[in-house]
Amino acid sequence: RSQIQTRIASPRSLSSVNFYVSPVNNRNIDDDHAVSNEKSQLKKLNDQFLSYIERVRLCETYNNCLTVHCEHIKNAQ
């Protein structure tokens, strides 16, 4: 058991542990940032799509009103 503790505490083993741990931590941070960025982009695109759908529905409603209005004018003549 003391050999294991000596091994862990030796400078050479610590530097090799730090070398291998560091890229994993950086990769996790980069992955987390990429996922967060992707979620943000998807939310923005979803909001834009919802806005577009609302405008299309508004235009359809307005178009139906104009169609009814035109029919009333034709029938009045």
PLY file of the C-alpha trace (Angstrom):
ply
format ascii 1.0
element vertex 77
property float x
property float y
property float z
element edge 76
property int vertex1
property int vertex2
end_header
0.00 0.00 0.00
2.81 2.43 0.70
4.20 1.72 -2.76
0.96 2.90 -4.32
1.01 6.11 -2.28
4.63 6.75 -3.24
3.79 6.16 -6.86
0.88 8.58 -6.84
2.91 11.21 -5.04
5.92 10.98 -7.33
6.32 14.02 -9.64
6.63 11.89 -12.75
3.33 10.09 -12.20
1.56 13.35 -11.32
2.69 15.04 -14.50
1.55 12.09 -16.58
-1.80 12.05 -14.78
-2.22 15.77 -15.36
-1.28 15.34 -18.99
-3.97 12.74 -19.55
-6.65 14.36 -17.42
-6.28 17.82 -18.90
-7.37 17.00 -22.48
-10.39 15.09 -21.17
-11.46 18.08 -19.06
-10.92 20.48 -21.96
-12.85 18.21 -24.29
-15.76 18.04 -21.83
-15.79 21.83 -21.54
-15.69 22.18 -25.33
-18.45 19.58 -25.71
-20.58 21.35 -23.09
-20.04 24.67 -24.87
-20.94 23.12 -28.24
-24.12 21.57 -26.82
-25.06 24.86 -25.16
-24.41 26.75 -28.39
-26.44 24.23 -30.38
-29.36 24.50 -27.94
-29.22 28.28 -28.19
-29.23 28.16 -31.99
-32.12 25.69 -32.03
-34.13 27.87 -29.64
-33.50 30.91 -31.84
-34.51 29.02 -34.99
-37.61 27.66 -33.26
-38.61 31.17 -32.17
-38.11 32.46 -35.72
-40.18 29.59 -37.10
-43.00 30.25 -34.64
-42.96 33.92 -35.58
-43.16 32.99 -39.26
-46.10 30.63 -38.63
-47.94 33.36 -36.71
-47.43 35.81 -39.59
-48.67 33.24 -42.11
-51.80 32.60 -40.03
-52.40 36.33 -39.72
-52.06 36.75 -43.49
-54.44 33.84 -44.11
-57.02 35.39 -41.78
-56.64 38.78 -43.46
-56.92 37.15 -46.88
-60.14 35.39 -45.86
-61.57 38.69 -44.62
-60.69 40.38 -47.91
-62.25 37.51 -49.86
-65.50 37.84 -47.89
-65.44 41.62 -48.33
-64.96 41.24 -52.11
-67.87 38.79 -52.26
-70.10 41.28 -50.42
-69.16 44.02 -52.87
-69.87 41.77 -55.88
-73.24 40.74 -54.45
-74.18 44.36 -53.74
-73.74 45.34 -57.38
0 1
1 2
2 3
3 4
4 5
5 6
6 7
7 8
8 9
9 10
10 11
11 12
12 13
13 14
14 15
15 16
16 17
17 18
18 19
19 20
20 21
21 22
22 23
23 24
24 25
25 26
26 27
27 28
28 29
29 30
30 31
31 32
32 33
33 34
34 35
35 36
36 37
37 38
38 39
39 40
40 41
41 42
42 43
43 44
44 45
45 46
46 47
47 48
48 49
49 50
50 51
51 52
52 53
53 54
54 55
55 56
56 57
57 58
58 59
59 60
60 61
61 62
62 63
63 64
64 65
65 66
66 67
67 68
68 69
69 70
70 71
71 72
72 73
73 74
74 75
75 76
